[in-house]
Amino acid sequence: MKFNNLTLLPSLSLIPTTTTSPTPNPLSTNNTLCDCYIISGPDPGYFTNYHFWDFRNIPLPNITQQPTPTPLAVYTTLLLSNTPFINDWRPQTWTKTGTTELLPISNAETNVFIAPNPDPQSHVSPSPTYLLLQTTRHADHVSTAEIEFLGWNILHCSLRVRMRLMSKDAALGPKRIRPPNRDPQDRHWGKGRRRPIRHNIVPKGACVGLFTYHSKTCESDIEILTSDPPNVIHYSNQPDYDPISDTAIPGAGSMVNLSVPWTAWSTHRLDWFPDVSRWYAGEALQAVKAYGVPREPSTLVLNLWSDGGNWTGNLRAGESVFLGVEWIEMAFNVSSAAGEPAGRGEGLTRSRDRTVRRADFRDIASDVCRARSKTLEGDILKQENIRTGDEVGCPKACYISSAQINHVHVLMSIHPHVAMLYVHVSIKSGFCRQTQFNVICQELCFN
């Protein structure tokens, strides 16, 4: 395994310009690409850090090189824990005991892996690979998947994940099967053939969680239940449920009907600001909350799980649900008070005593009005410049575009002396991360 660091800086083009600038030193903090990052929407953000993790073209090992093939080895997969992504995202292995009503759950790092796209020529997703999270119901427990970001000091962010829920056949493709008896007229006998690909019918009974987390009363959630219709999604700030009255807390959560179902590829976005949380699907704003906005430094969690309870529903024995992820993108600020979130290690799945429905369907207009009535007047305060201690004037602000054109990520930078600056991040596989105000891409290469 080897790594190649690819800086984005040589790929800049200035519009307009009549002179050629020398290529900056990628390790220098003087000639830098971005002083901060701003986003689309009502608030620009002024985020000082940026990461982009791309799972769409990861080299996979040859199946014959695997000494002890696993049941999924026929698909030539690669565990996330065996890639450099492990430096930022850690698959969890904690377990939770069952009750008379709930099944035990057990997270396994083998449930988080890079897999080949079974149909890369499809218009649905032309990428060769993607990240998969898997949950499977067994007779006496549920095997689940969770990844946790290793930074525990995130304080406000714009988080975007392009993902899709899938059945086993849709995620991995139907297995090759051999005909039982040789047909002399069949020249391709023994080479294997594929069962017809069925529609993406996701089994009912699993839950996807994408959320910031400090404690059970300090988090922002995006949740998808496969027992719901495929257009329904849940957004909330915690706490959103009162166990004493067994009712949802008004203004804390919303159920939203999406125009694109969660069985299709879509970008899901959470913007966490000091006084408001906003949720997007695709490029459309879906919900706005001023209640329960997290105030403490947090981490990020993405999981796929089930326990047979009222909240997730119950998978049938042998059924599996898969969550595909093409990429994760985050612009964020950090707190100087770094620390482990409360309750980490005890299992970050949602409360297991919730009712089936926590919130009513809500018109987004009512969410917006409620949030505006509680937010502070004026602009969001600019973040402190960590280099000089001054307020950020941000002469080089990179705008994070929500558009993904031909799978090329686009940043636009506004500079006082340049009309517009375009950065095309076309790294084939790996991730981009901002360090000391430099954006560096790291390509993942496997021998």
N, C-alpha and C positions, 0 to 999 in steps of 0.2 A: 504494500500500500504506500502511495506517495502523495504528496500534496504540491500543488502549484498555486502560488499566490498571484492573482491577476488583478492589478489595479485598474479601476475604471477611469482614472484621470486622463490617460492618453487618448481616450475615445471622445473627449469633449469637442464640440464645435461651437464657435461663438457666432451669433447672428444679431446684428451685422458686425463685421470686423474687416479691417484692411491689413492687419498685421498678424503674424504668426507668433504665438506665445510659446516659450520653451516648455517642454514637458516637465511638470512639477515632480519633485521627489515624493514618491508615495509614502515615505516615512516621515516627511516633514510636516510640521503643524503650521507652517507659515503659508505655504501655497496649498490651499485646501479646496475641496469641492464644495462643501456645505458648512455653513455656520449653524444652521438649524434646518428643520424640516417642517413644512406646513402642509395641511391637508385640505381637501375639498369639504364643503359644508359651512355652516354658520360661523364656526370658530376655526381659525387657521392652525392653532396648536402650539407653534414654536417649540417643537420637540428637538432635543439635542442629540438623540441617539437613533440609529436606524439599523434594522436587521432584515434580511430577506433570505429565507431558506427554500431552496428549489429542489423538489423531488422528481422532476419530470424526465430526467435523462441520466439516471444513475447506472453505471456499469455493474452488471450482475455477474456473479461467479458462474463458471461452467458447472453443470449438474454433476459431471463425472469427477469433479475435484472435491466433492463433499464426501468425507470419509464415512459419516453416519447420517444418511439421508433421513429427514423427518417426513411425516405424512404430507407436508406441503412441498417437499423437495422436488416433486415432479414439476412444480411451477417455477423452479429456479429462483427462489426468493433470497433476500439478504436481510438479516436482522438489523434493525436500526442501531442496536447496541454494538454492532460490528462496523459502524461507520463513524466518521468524524462528527456527525450530527450529535453524537452522545455528549460532546462538549457543551452543548446548549440545552438539549432535550433528553431527559432521563426516563426511560420506561420504568414504571413502578412495579413492585413485586409484593405489595402488602396484601393481606387477606382480611376478611371480615366474617365472623361466625354467623350462622343462620339462627333463625328462631322457629317457632311453630308455624309462622306464616311466611317467613322469608328464607330464601335459599342462601347458603354460604356463597361468597364470591371470592375469587382468587385471581389477582392480577398476575400476568406472566409476560416477561419480556419477549417471549416467542410469539405473542399476539400483536407485536408491533414490528412491521417489516416492509421493506421495499419489494414490490412485485412488478412483473412485466405487465404492460397493458395487453390483454388478450386480443384486442382488435385495434392496433395503433393506426390503421388506415381509416378508422371510423371518424366521421365528422364530429361525433360526440366528444372525443378526446384523442387528438392525434399524437399525444406525448407517448414516448416508449415505456415510461415507468411512472409509478406513483407510490406514495406511502399508504399503507393499509393498517388500520386498527381492526381487530377481530374480537367478537364475543361469541361464545358457544355455550349452549345449554347442555349439561351432562345430567346423568340421572340423579346425582346427589349434590351438585354444585353448579355454579356458572363460572366459566373461565372468561376473564374480562381484560380490558386494555386501558392503560392510562399513561400519558406522558406529561411530565412536569418540567417547566422551564427552570433552569438552575439559578436564575437571578431572583432574589427575594426582596429587592428594593425598588421595584417599579412603582412609580408614583405618577400616574396618568399616562395614557397611551392611546394610539389608534392601532387596533389589531385587526388584521384581515386574513382570512383563511379561505382558500378555494377548495371546496370539498363536496362530497356526494355520498349518500348512503346507497349501499348495493347489496344484492343477494350474492351468494357464493359464486354462481355461474357468471354473473355480471362482473364480479371483482377479479376472479381468477381464470375465468373461461372454463368451459366444460373439459373434463379430463379426456385424454386420448384413450380409446378402447380398442382392443384387438378382436377381430372376428373369431368366433369359437372354432370354426373349421376352415381349413384352407380351400379356397376356390381356385381351381386351375386357371380359370379365365380372368382372374383378378391379378394383374401384374403388381398391384400396390398392396397385396396382402401382407400383413405383418408390419407395415409402416405406420400403422395407427390411423385412426380417423376420429373426427370430433362429433360429439352429439350436437344437434342443432342448438344454437344459443336461444334461450328463452327470454321473455321479457324480464325486466328488472323488478321482480316482485319481492320486496323486502319483508322478511318475516316480522310479525307483530310481537312486541314484547321487549324491546331494547330502548335505551336512552343514550343520546349523544349530549355531552356537556362540554361547552367551550366557555371558560370563565376566568376572570381574575379572582385571586383568593388570598385573603389574610386570615379570616376566621369565618365561622358560619353566619355571622351577622355583619360581615364586611366583605362583600363580593358582588360582582356583576356577572350575570349568566346569559348565555344563549343555550337553549335546550331544545332538543328534538326528540319526540316520542314516536317510535315506529308503529305504535298502536293508534296514533292519530291519523287523520287523512294526510296525504303526502304534501299538502300545501300549508299545513299548520305548524307554526313555530312558537316557542315561548321565550319571552324576554323578561328579565327581572333584576332588581337590586334586592339584596338580602338585608334583613329578613322579609320575606313576602308572605309568610304563613304564620298564623297564630294557633299553636297547638291547643291552647286552653279553650278558645271558642270554636276551634276547628273550622276557621274561615280564612280566606285570603285577605291580606292587608290591602286596603284601597290604595291605588296609586303605585303599588310596588311592582306588579307584574302585569303583562299583557300577553294574550294569545292573538297572533296575527295570521291572516291568510296571505300567503305569498303568491305572486304571479308565476314564479318558477318553482316547481316542487323540489323537495330535498332529495328526490331520486335522480335529479339532474345536476350537472356541475353548475355551481354558483358561488360567488364570493360573498361570504358572510363577514360582517364588519361590526366591531364594537369600538366606539369612541368614548373614552373615559376622561372627563374633564373635572376640574375642581368642584363644580356645582351642578353638573348635568351629565347624564349618560345618554348616548344616542346609539341606536342599532340600525344597521342597513342590511339589505339583501340585494345582490346585484349592485346597482347604483342608486337604488331607491331608499329613501329614509322610511323606516318602518315604525319606530317607537322612540319616544323621548321621555326620560324620567329625571325629576329633580329630587324625588324621595329616595333616601337610602344610598346616595352616591358614596362609594367607598372613600374613606379619609386616610387610610393607613397604607404604607408600602406593602406591595403584594407580589405574588408570583402569578404564573399563568398555567392553566391546566386544560388539557384536551383528553376526554375519555369516552369510552363506549362500554356500556355495562347493562346488566339486568339482574334482578334478584327475585323475580316472580311476584313482587308486591303490587299494590294498587297503583303506584306511580308508574313503574316501567311496564307493567303487564308481564305476561309469562310466555317465554319461548317454549316451544315443544322440544322434548329431548332430541338431541342431534341437530337442531337448527342452529345456524350461524348467521350473524349480521356483520357486514363489513362497512367501514368508513374509509373512503378514499380521500386522500389529500394531495393536491398537486403542489401547492406552495403555502408558506406562512410568511406574512409580512408584518412588521411592527415598527412604528415610530414611537418613541417613548422618552420620558424623563425618569430620572432616578433620584431617590432620597439618600442623603448622607447617612441616615440611620438605617443601615442594612441589618436585617435580622430575619430569622426563620419565622414564617407565618404561624400564627397560633393554630395548634391542632394538626400540624403536618406530621405524617407518620401514622395518624389514626385512620386514614382513609378519607379522601376528599370527595367521594360520591355524595350526592345530595341526600338530604334527610330521608330516612326510610319510612317515616310515618305520615307522609303527606297524603292528602286526598288525591283522587284522580285528576281533578281540575283545580288549579290554584288561582286562576284569574279569568275574568270574563273577556270576551272579544271586545276590543276597544278601538274606537275611531282614532287615527293618529292625530287628528286636529285637536282632540281633547287632551292628548298627551302633551302636545306642543304648547297649548294655552296654559296648562297646569305647570309645566316646566318654566315657562317665561315668567309666570307670576311669582316664582320662588327664586329665580336666579338674580345675581347682583347686576346692577346697572353698569354699563360701560364695557370696555374690552376685557378679555381675559388677561390677567397680569402676565407680563413677559417673564420668562424664566431667567434666573441669574446666570450670567456668563461665567462658566467655571474657570476660564483662563484669566480674566481680568477683574472679576468681581463686579463689573458694571452690568447695567440692564442690557439685555440683548437688543442691539439695533438690527442685527441679522442682515448685514449687507449681502450675504450670499445665502439666500433661503431656497432650499430645494423643495419644489412642489411635488408631492406624491400623487401621481395620476391614478385614478381608479380604472382607467382603460387598460386592457391587456390586448395589444395589437400583435397578432401573429406570434403570441407567446414571447414578446419582447417587453420587458418592464421599462417604463419611461419615467424619468424624473425631469422636471423643469425647474431651473434655477433662475431667480430674478436677481439681477446685480445692478447697482446704481449706475455703472458705466456700460452695461451691456443690456440690450433689449431683452434677450431671452437666451437661455443656455439649455441645451438638450443633452441628456445622458442616456444612452441606450445600453441597458444591461442585458446582454444576450448570452450570458454564461450558460453553457450546456447543462451542467449539473453542479450542484453545490450550493453555496450560500454567499450572500453579501452582508457585510456587517460594518458598522461605523465605529471606528476606534480613534480617539483623540482627534475628532473632526475629519478623519479620512475615511472614505468608503473603500473597502478592500473586498474583492471577490476571491473566494477560494474554490478552486475547481477540485472535484473529487475524482481521483484516478485510481483505478484498481488494476493490479497486474495478476 
